Amino acid sequence: MSEGLPPLPSRLHLAVAGSVGGTTMALQYARETIISGGRVIWASETMPDADRFGQLFAAVDPAHSCRFHAMELATELKLTLGSVIAASKFLPGVDLVVIDDWTTRSGKTPESSISALGAILGLEDGDDQKAKVMLISKSYESPTGKDSTRVRAQGRLEAMGCETWLLSKPDERADGRCLKTPAGEFELSLEECGFS
């Protein structure tokens, strides 16, 4: 478990309300995976901020940082996910796969993107143990105002085995965050070294 955060389920869809630290949370889980001896594959449209990455990975032995493998998301998600799957089969000991900001920020999520995620969610490593998979997307507000926060493709991803978490900023505290999970709600603080 990453210090200050609940245990990571095997399949997670983290929906974030705005810029509240979803990438930071994923980096924190990635850091703990690497410290524990595992390997991480990270795919995103843009790489995490270098300063933030440095803050979070300051405790990681530089010799172990080679176990963090970053890939750039292609316009066609299916192409990137194919590369992620190939890398997970080639690299030994992949314990965590992160697909950050996997969907468009507005409009309907393309069916091809949701279908392509099925292969990633079925990912297994060489020991027949499933690598954990963390998908991150922006949540959005319902146009009707009822149940105002919506999660992209929630029903489809849950049917594929994903647990849904929602990260938001509930109050005026600059560092305050609320993480809603099926196990309950967690009040968190976002600090330089991550969540606590």
LINCOR-V632977 format. One record per residue. N is the residue number from 1. OMEGA is omega in whole degrees, 0 to 359 (none if undefined). Layout:
N_OMEGA + N_OMEGA
//
This chain:
1_176 + 2_184 + 3_179 + 4_182 + 5_177 + 6_178 + 7_181 + 8_176 + 9_183 + 10_179 + 11_185 + 12_168 + 13_179 + 14_177 + 15_184 + 16_179 + 17_180 + 18_181 + 19_185 + 20_175 + 21_179 + 22_178 + 23_178 + 24_179 + 25_179 + 26_177 + 27_178 + 28_176 + 29_178 + 30_179 + 31_181 + 32_176 + 33_181 + 34_178 + 35_179 + 36_177 + 37_182 + 38_181 + 39_183 + 40_169 + 41_184 + 42_176 + 43_179 + 44_179 + 45_176 + 46_179 + 47_178 + 48_178 + 49_185 + 50_180 + 51_180 + 52_178 + 53_180 + 54_179 + 55_184 + 56_184 + 57_180 + 58_182 + 59_182 + 60_176 + 61_181 + 62_179 + 63_181 + 64_182 + 65_177 + 66_178 + 67_174 + 68_184 + 69_183 + 70_177 + 71_178 + 72_178 + 73_175 + 74_177 + 75_178 + 76_184 + 77_182 + 78_179 + 79_180 + 80_182 + 81_174 + 82_178 + 83_178 + 84_180 + 85_179 + 86_180 + 87_181 + 88_178 + 89_182 + 90_183 + 91_179 + 92_170 + 93_176 + 94_182 + 95_183 + 96_173 + 97_179 + 98_173 + 99_186 + 100_176 + 101_189 + 102_185 + 103_178 + 104_183 + 105_180 + 106_181 + 107_182 + 108_177 + 109_181 + 110_179 + 111_180 + 112_179 + 113_181 + 114_179 + 115_181 + 116_180 + 117_180 + 118_180 + 119_178 + 120_182 + 121_176 + 122_185 + 123_175 + 124_176 + 125_186 + 126_181 + 127_183 + 128_173 + 129_180 + 130_170 + 131_177 + 132_180 + 133_179 + 134_176 + 135_180 + 136_176 + 137_176 + 138_172 + 139_180 + 140_181 + 141_177 + 142_179 + 143_180 + 144_182 + 145_177 + 146_183 + 147_196 + 148_181 + 149_180 + 150_179 + 151_182 + 152_176 + 153_185 + 154_182 + 155_181 + 156_182 + 157_176 + 158_177 + 159_177 + 160_176 + 161_180 + 162_169 + 163_181 + 164_172 + 165_178 + 166_179 + 167_181 + 168_177 + 169_190 + 170_186 + 171_185 + 172_178 + 173_183 + 174_184 + 175_183 + 176_178 + 177_176 + 178_177 + 179_179 + 180_179 + 181_175 + 182_180 + 183_180 + 184_180 + 185_180 + 186_173 + 187_185 + 188_171 + 189_178 + 190_183 + 191_183 + 192_183 + 193_179 + 194_182 + 195_174 + 196_none
//
